[in-house]
């Protein structure tokens, strides 16, 4: 029986093929790893926001919507979500931040279809809650938390209910809380820069284009 022996030339060709495969795969593999594990980024990273490490899964947090139905976290799957958490209602600072969220989304151009906006409200310490109309910031999703969830929200969203700050949170396409920006110190331009980097690195993994609001 005749057998074909592997020649040095065929071995060299196979090695070159594997080298080419690795070279082409390395950039996307590296981006994938940093996307799902931002805590692995070097300390010299240039993001302006604060990474939340480890990222916090939100799908187990039960929220409602006006009308009494349950908020569906799956609606945010495959989207980047700019998120604001407030107590009692949406005051002037809240409205200003919602407008800022709208402007940041618009500034991403065609990528705006990959971005959602979410306002989470819970009753204040006296149990009062005023549901806003959200006029002028149409397309913002509204979720309602119960007063009994105050401590849980404070643990999930750092400084969200401190009263002194109006932090803007970023939820990734896996519905995981991963970054926060203090809007009193970080301008919208720098928040946009962080978001654009994340949109770029996740270009091949996020569906987008699900909603048509402007």
C-alpha positions in Angstrom: 0.0 0.0 0.0 1.4 3.4 -1.0 1.3 6.2 1.6 1.9 9.9 1.0 4.6 11.2 3.3 4.4 14.8 4.5 7.2 16.8 2.8 9.0 19.8 4.4 7.5 22.0 1.7 3.9 21.0 2.6 4.7 21.6 6.3 6.0 25.0 5.6 2.9 25.9 3.5 0.6 24.7 6.3 2.6 26.8 8.8 2.3 29.9 6.6 -1.5 29.3 6.3 -1.9 29.1 10.1 0.2 32.3 10.5 -2.1 34.1 8.0 -5.2 32.9 9.8 -3.9 34.1 13.2 -2.9 37.5 11.8 -6.4 38.1 10.3 -8.1 36.8 13.5 -6.0 38.6 16.1 -7.6 42.1 15.8 -11.2 40.9 15.9 -10.4 38.5 18.7 -8.7 41.2 20.7 -11.6 43.6 20.2 -14.0 40.8 21.2 -12.2 40.1 24.4 -12.0 43.8 25.4 -15.6 44.4 24.5 -16.9 41.6 26.8 -14.2 42.2 29.5 -13.6 46.0 29.7 -11.9 45.5 33.0 -9.0 44.0 31.1 -8.2 47.3 29.4 -4.8 48.8 30.5 -4.8 51.6 33.0 -3.8 54.1 30.4 -7.1 53.7 28.6 -8.7 56.9 27.3 -12.3 56.5 28.2 -13.8 59.4 30.1 -16.4 57.5 32.0 -15.9 55.1 34.9 -16.1 51.4 34.1 -18.3 49.4 36.4 -16.3 46.3 37.3 -17.5 43.7 37.3 -20.4 44.7 34.9 -23.8 44.2 36.5 -26.5 42.2 34.9 -29.9 43.9 34.9 -32.4 41.4 33.4 -33.2 40.1 36.9 -34.3 43.5 38.1 -38.2 43.6 37.8 -39.5 46.9 36.6 -42.9 48.1 35.4 -44.1 50.6 32.8 -47.0 53.1 33.0 -50.2 51.1 32.8 -49.0 48.3 35.1 -47.4 45.9 32.6 -43.9 44.6 33.2 -40.9 46.3 31.6 -39.2 43.9 29.1 -35.4 44.1 29.3 -35.2 42.0 26.2 -36.3 45.1 24.2 -32.8 46.5 24.9 -30.9 43.4 23.7 -28.3 44.2 21.0 -28.6 47.9 21.7 -26.4 50.4 23.7 -28.7 52.1 26.2 -28.1 55.5 27.7 -29.8 55.3 31.1 -30.9 57.8 33.8 -32.3 56.9 37.2 -34.3 59.4 39.2 -36.5 59.5 42.3 -40.0 61.1 42.6 -40.2 62.3 39.0 -38.3 64.1 36.3 -37.2 67.6 37.5 -35.4 70.2 35.4 -32.0 68.6 35.8 -33.6 65.3 34.7 -35.2 66.9 31.7 -31.8 68.6 30.7 -30.1 65.2 30.9 -32.7 63.6 28.8 -32.2 66.3 26.2 -28.5 65.7 26.4 -29.1 62.0 25.9 -31.1 62.7 22.8 -28.4 65.0 21.4 -25.7 62.4 22.0 -27.7 59.8 20.2 -28.3 62.1 17.2 -24.6 63.0 17.1 -23.7 59.4 16.3 -25.3 59.7 12.9 -26.3 56.4 11.3 -25.3 54.6 14.5 -28.2 56.2 16.4 -30.4 53.2 15.4 -28.1 51.1 17.7 -28.8 53.3 20.7 -31.7 53.4 23.1 -32.6 55.8 25.9 -34.1 54.8 29.2 -35.4 56.7 32.2 -35.9 54.6 35.4 -38.1 56.3 38.0 -39.0 55.2 41.6 -41.1 57.0 44.3 -39.3 59.5 46.5 -38.8 58.8 50.2 -42.4 60.0 50.9 -43.8 57.5 48.3 -44.7 60.2 45.7 -44.1 59.6 42.0 -45.0 61.9 39.2 -45.0 60.3 35.7 -43.5 62.7 33.1 -45.0 63.2 29.6 -41.5 63.1 28.0 -42.5 65.8 25.5 -39.6 66.7 23.3 -37.6 63.6 24.1 -39.9 61.1 22.3 -38.3 57.6 22.0 -37.1 57.6 25.6 -38.3 54.4 27.3 -39.8 54.7 30.7 -39.5 52.1 33.5 -41.0 52.3 37.0 -39.4 50.8 40.1 -41.2 50.1 43.4 -40.3 52.0 46.5 -39.1 48.6 48.0 -36.4 48.5 45.3 -34.7 51.6 46.4 -31.8 49.8 48.1 -31.4 47.5 45.1 -31.3 50.4 42.7 -28.7 52.2 44.9 -26.5 49.1 44.8 -26.8 48.5 41.0 -26.5 52.2 40.0 -23.8 53.9 42.0 -24.7 57.5 43.1 -27.9 57.4 41.0 -30.0 58.6 44.0 -27.5 60.7 45.9 -29.3 63.9 45.0 -26.0 65.7 44.3 -25.0 64.1 41.1 -27.0 63.2 37.9 -25.0 60.3 36.6 -25.6 58.9 33.1 -25.3 55.1 32.9 -24.5 53.0 29.9 -26.0 49.5 29.4 -24.3 47.3 26.9 -26.0 45.0 24.2 -26.1 42.1 26.7 -28.3 44.3 29.0 -25.3 44.7 31.4 -24.5 47.9 33.2 -20.9 48.7 32.4 -20.1 52.4 32.6 -21.2 55.6 34.2 -20.5 59.3 33.5 -21.0 62.1 36.0 -22.8 64.7 33.8 -21.8 67.5 36.2 -18.1 67.0 35.4 -18.0 65.2 32.0 -19.4 67.1 29.0 -21.6 65.5 26.5 -18.8 65.6 23.9 -16.7 63.2 26.0 -19.6 60.9 26.6 -20.1 60.8 22.9 -16.5 59.9 22.3 -16.8 56.9 24.7 -20.0 55.8 23.0 -18.5 56.1 19.5 -15.5 53.9 20.5 -17.8 51.2 21.9 -20.1 51.4 18.8 -17.0 50.9 16.6 -15.6 47.9 18.5 -19.0 46.3 18.6 -19.9 47.0 15.0 -20.0 43.3 13.9 -21.9 42.0 17.0 -24.8 44.4 17.3 -27.9 44.2 15.1 -29.2 47.7 15.4 -31.7 49.4 13.2 -34.7 48.2 15.1 -36.3 51.5 15.8 -37.0 54.5 13.7 -37.3 57.3 16.2 -35.1 60.3 15.6 
